[in-house]
Structure formats: structure tokens, C-alpha cells
């Protein structure tokens, strides 16, 4: 049975930061009361006959804020925030980074259904299914998880009916982000993705992730270096598309247009590619700035694309010179789940951008930095890869 460790604490240190001068108290004025205990969930449900919807199944708290979107049970406000911030994050092996129940956990059990990417921590499995269950799961070959099993209940863990609709409603209702979340697609309904790539070819990235087969239908990915003469009729004739990607050129590459031109052309073509308002098909887009847009340009991008940017970073050391970063606007869930920007200040990124202009282009281009952000699309489109770990 495959077991995966969760990321080291250093990798997520930026997600919960308290600034100096914060109103957050450093020490309680009185002894803290005992916190919620997950070990008591089974006792409360079986002995005290408490409804599991009145207990946070992530931590055991009775201060329920909402309901868990995947399994029957409640969820407190802190666990809700953690869930929203981590559910769509993936590791390089193609599996989700955190437990599908609590979005935490020390050690994870991986579902071995080739069409599933979900993981479950030992604590959730032993608490909600039964003591010792995690050990028995480890001894099983080809273990299938609680969202893939044909029966809905395993101990206290019962998946919700129509959980995909629950998940969409949860993300749309609880997230502060204004972008709509699309309902995930069952495996038997997933179709190959169709991509329009502007100013940057992402064929290698999509192929290595399994979204494109080597030698696949050329119509699955349409790549344009120049969109000046593209009109709506062209895009509608090439499409329909499921993903539209665009980027500013890497620093050091000769180009005939100012950086903001790429943003404006992307926005124009994006309007042509969007499905009609009544269409419910999942449609994703991403625009990547290789730190060449000015602050004023980024403000324009935020207004036009109606989304706030995040900063995707690849840190190879402890100094700003070893940071490779891009600004990203997107409706792909992984981008919105991440809180990247706190690691490096905007002043430091501006300094990095100036250094880039004086040096040769970085080894990694924009597409390579955002590559893993495409992994959640496996929940929506057919994936051809059978050896994702080796291909990465």
C-alpha cells in the first residue's frame, strides 16, 4: 500500500502568518480550556447519540460553522478555512497534498484507483472508520478510497450523495474568492481537454501531465505566437476550448510589443473563447506574467480579468537571487487555493525583475513554474498518463 508523507512544515509556513503589531494575543490571559478531541467523535455519536453533523469531523469541535462537502459531518470555521486553502493542492506525484477529510494529517494513504488522486490521513481513517483501520489498509494491495468504493459508508465515514454538487456549493459559498468553482466530472464523463495557448507553448507541460498524448490530434492544442489578426470567427472555428493559457514573454526574449500588449490580447481572445452563459461545461483560463508588467499593468490585469493575482515561486535557496517567480491570474482551483505571495515581498520581486533584465533569461520559463497548477484539471478532463511520477 502506497503511503505518502505530507509536505514539510517549512513548505507551508507562509500560509498562517501573524504580523508584528497584530491584534492576535501572544499568550492567553487565563489557562486555555481543553481543545476539541477527535478521539471523542465516535463516543459522542455512538454513546451520546449526538448527530455527526453537529461535530466537526476534522478536529472534533462542537463549534460547527458549516457541513463537510464530501462526507456527512460538520466543519468548524478554522477547519473550513484550512480545507478551502488546501483541497486543490497537488504534489509532484500527481496526488493531492493533504487528506480529503481534514486537509491535514502526518502520513497519508493513497487511493490506488488510477482515476483518483485523493489521499487520507491515518488519524481520520482510524478515528472515523475504526481503530487500526489504517494498518489494515496498508496491508491491502490496490486499496480503493471512500469516494471510490461502491458502498457509501465505512464506519462513521459516509460520503454525501451528489458530493460533487456539495463541493461546488461549498467552494462557491464559503470562499472569499468571487470566481465560480465548476463541479468536478465523473471519470466516465471526462473528455480530452482542448487548449488554446497564446504566446507560450505548453504542449510539453500538458503532455508530461497526461492531458495530451504524444502525437495526439493537433486540434487538441492550438498555439499562437501572435494574436493581432485573430477575430472571433477564428477562435470559434478552432474551438470550443476548455483551457485558454497566455503569458508575457520570458525576460531577455526579443519581442515586438510592450508587455501590456500580451495582457490585452489575451483578454480579447479570452472573450471569444468563453462558452455561452447558459453552458455549464468547465472552462478554465490562466494568464502568467514573467515579472515584466508594471504595477499599473497588474492593476489593469486584475480589473480586466476580474481576479486577484498570486505569486508562484520556485525557491532553490534562501536568497532572493535564487528565487524564480511569476504572477498568475487564473480560475484554476489550485491557483486560488495557494497563498504564495507572502514568501517574498513585492519589493523583493521588483528587485528580482530588475536583476533579470540585466542577466540572461532564467532556466525555467513561466509554463514550467505553473505546471503543477494544472494538476486539478484531472478532476475535469481525461488523463492519458499512467506513470505521472516518472514523467515529472
N, C-alpha and C positions, 0 to 999 in steps of 0.2 A: 504494500500500500504506500503510495507516494505521500510524503509529508513535506511541507514547505515552511521554512521559518518566515516570519513577518519581517519587514524592513527594520534595520537597526534604529534605535531612538534618535540618533543624530540626523537621520534622513527626514524626520518629520518634526524636528524641533521648532521650525518656524510656524507651525500651524496653530500653536497656542502661545502667544506672546503677550506678556503684560509689560507695558512700557513704564519707565520711571515717571512718577507723578500720577500714576493711575489711581483711581478710587478703590481699586481692589485691595482689601486689607491684607497685610503681610502675615499677621498672626491673629487668630480668633481671640476675642476678649474674654471668652469663657471656654471651658473644656468642650470640645466638639462632641455632639451626640453620635452614637454608633451609626455608621453609614448603612446603606442598603446591603443586603446579603443575598447573593444568588442561590446559596445553599438552601434558603428557606422557601424558594418558589414552590417546589414540589409539596412541602409540608402545608403551605398556605392553600394550595389548590386541592390537595387530596384530603387533608385533615380538617382545615378550617373552612373548606368549601368556598374559598374566595374565587371569583371569576378571574381567569388568567388575563382577560382584557383589562383588569384593574391593577395589573402588576407589570412593571417594565421587565420584559423578558431578557433585556440586555444586561441589567445590573441588579434587578430585584427591588427597585424603588417602588413605593406606592404612590409617588407623585407623578401620576400619568398625565402626559401632555397630549399624546395622540396615539394612534394604533400602529403597530408594526405593519409595513406594507406587504411583506412576504409571508409571514406566519401569524397565526392567531396569538394575540397578546398585546400588551400596552407598550408604550415607549415614553420615557421621561424626556424633558427638554434637552438636557446635556447629551443624552444618547441619540436623540434625534439629530442634533447638530453634527455629532460625530458621524452618524450614518450618512447624512447628506454630503459630507465632505470627503467620504472615503469609498462609497459603494462602487463608483465607476473607475477607481484607480487600479491599474494592472501592473504586474511585474514583467520583466523581460521574457519570462517563460510563457506568457500569454494567459496566465491565470490571474484572477483578482487578488489584490494585495492583502485584503482583510476578510474576516469572517462575514458571511452573508447574513448572520443573525445580529451580531453586536458590532461589526466593523472594528474589531479589536482582536485580542487573543494573542497568546505567546507562540503557539505552534498550530499549524493548520493542516487539516485533512483535505485532500484534493479529490474532487469528483472525477472519476475516470471515464465518464461518458464523453466521447470525443467531441460532441457538440456542446458541451457545458464547460464553463470557465470558473465555476464557483468553488469556494473553499469554506470550511467550517472549523472553528477552533475547538480544542479539546474541552475547554470549560463549558461551552454551550452544549456540546454533544452529551457530556456526562451529566450536566445539570438538567437539561430539558428532555433528553431521551431516556437516560438511565445511567447510574453509576457504572463505570467500567466499559461503557459503550465505545469510547474512543480506542481503547485497547483492542476490542473485538474488531472494530473497523480496520485497524492497522493490519490485522491478520487476514483480512479478506482481500482477494485479488479482484480487480475490476469493480471496486465499490462505486455504487451509484448514489448520488446525494438525495436529499429530502425534497428538492424541487423536481427531480427527475423520476423518482420512484412512482410506480403506478398507483400505489395507495397513498392517501393524504396524511395519515397520522403515524408518528413514531414517538411513543411516549406522550409527553406534553407538547411536543412539537408538531403542530398541524398546519400545513400550508393553506393559505387562503384560496378560496375559489376565485378564479379570474384574477390571480395575483398580479398579472401584467397591468391590468387596469388599475388595481390598487396602487402599484408602484408609480404609475404615471400621475395619478391624482395626488399621491403623497409628495412627489417632487414638485409638482406644479403648485400645490397648496402650501407647503412648508418652506420652500426655498425662497430666499430674498431675491433671487435672480428672476428677471422678467421673461426670459426666454422659455418657450414651451418645451416640455420633455415629450418625446414620442414614445408611444407604447412599444415595448420590445416585441419581437416577432417570433412565433414558434418555429422550431427548426424546419418542419416540413413546409413552411410557407416562405422561407427565406430564398431570395433570388440573388444572382450575382450582381455586384454593385456596378453602377455606371458612373464614371467620373469625368468631370471637366477640369483640367489643370491649366491654370493661367500663369505664365512667366516662370514657372518652375516645374520640371518633370518629376512626378512622384511615382513613376512606374516601378522602380526598384524597391521602394519602400512598401508599396502595396503588394507587390509580388512576394516579398520576403515575409509579409504578414499573412499571406494566404488569400488575399482578396482578389488577386489576379493570377491566373495560371500562366506559366511561361508559354508564349505562343498563343495566348488566348485571342478571342475576337478583338481586332483593333478598335472596334466601336465601343468597347468597354471603357476605354480611356482615350479622351480627346485632349491633346496637348497643344496649346497655342503660346508662342513666344510674343506675339503682337496681336492685340485685340482692337486696334484702331478702326479697322473697317468692318468689324463684326456687328451685325444687326440682329434683331430679334428673330427674324426668319431663319437665320443661320443656326442659332442656338436651338430653336425648336426643331429644326430638321435633324441636327446631330443627336438630340436628346430623345426621351427625357433623361435627366441626370439625377442621381441620388446624392452626389457629393460634388461641391464646387470648391476648388482649392486655388488660392492665389498667394503670391509673395512678392516682396520687393527683392531686387537682385542682391546677391551676396556682395559685401563690400569689396571693392577692387575690380569688379567686373565692369567693363565698358557698357554704357547704356545711353540711349538717345533721348531719354526723358528724365525729368526730375522725379524724385521718389514718390511724391504725392500723386503723380500720374497713374502709377500702378494701382494705388488705392481706388482712385476714381473710376478707372476702367473696370476693376474688379467689381465695384458696387454696381456699375451699369450692367455688366453682363450677368451678375447675380440676379438682378430683377428679371431678366429674360429667362433664366433657368428655373426660377421658383415654380413649384406646382400651383395650380389654381387654388384659390382659398378653400373651396369645398373638399379638396383632395386630402385624404388622411395618410397618404404614404409618407414614411420617414424621409426627411430631406435635410441634409447637413451641409454646412459650409465652414470654411476656415480661411482667414487671411493672416499672413505671417509677415511681420516687419523685422528685417535683419538689422535693427537699430540704426536705420538711416532716416526714418521720419523724424521731423522736428516735434517739439511738444505741441505746437499749434496743429500740425498734421495729425497727430494722435488724437487730439480733441475732435477734429473733423471726422476721423475714423470712428470714434465712439458714437458720435451723433448720427452718422450715416448708417452704420451697421447696427445701431441700437443695442450695443453690448459693451460691457467694460472689458478692457484688455487684461490679460495676465502675462506674467513673465516666465517663460520656460527656460530653465538654466541647466547647463551641464558643467558641474564644478569638478575639476580634476585636482585641485589643491586648495590651499587656504588663502590665497591672494587673489585680488581682483584680476590680475593678469592671466590667471588660469581659469577664468570663467568665460564660458561661451553662452550667449543668451539671445533670445528673440522675444518680441512682443507678439501676442496672439489674440485675435478676436475670433470667436467661434461659438457655435451652438452644440458642438460635440460634448456629451456629458463629462468626459474625462477632464476637459479643459476647465469646465466650470466647477468641478469637484476640487481641483487643486488650488492651493493658496501658495503660489510660487513667489510672489513679489516681495515678501518680507525678507528673503535671504540677502538680497543685495539692494541697496538703496538706489533711487533714481539718479542721484548724483554720481554714484559709482558706475552705473550703467552708461551715463553720458560720457564719463571719462573713458570707459571701455570703447564706446563708439568712436571717440576721437582717436584713440590708440589704433583701432582697426584701420582707420583711413590712412594712417602713416605706415602700417605694416602690410604684409602680404595677406591675402584672404585667409580666413580660418579654415582649418581642415574639415570641420563639419558645417555643411550648409543648413539653411532653415529646415528643409524637409527631414533631414536626419535628426534634428533636435526635437521635432514634434512627432516623430514616427510612432512612438508608443501611445500617443494621444488618439490614434486611430483604432486601437485595440477594442474599445467598447462597441465599435461597429459590428463586431462579431455577433452581437445580440440582435442585429437587424438584417444582416446580409450573409449570403452563403460564403463559407470559408473553405478553400480548397487545400489548405496546408494540413499535413498530417505529422509534421515534425517541426513545429514552430520554434522550439528551443534551439535546435541545431541551426535553423535558418537565421536566427538572430545572432 
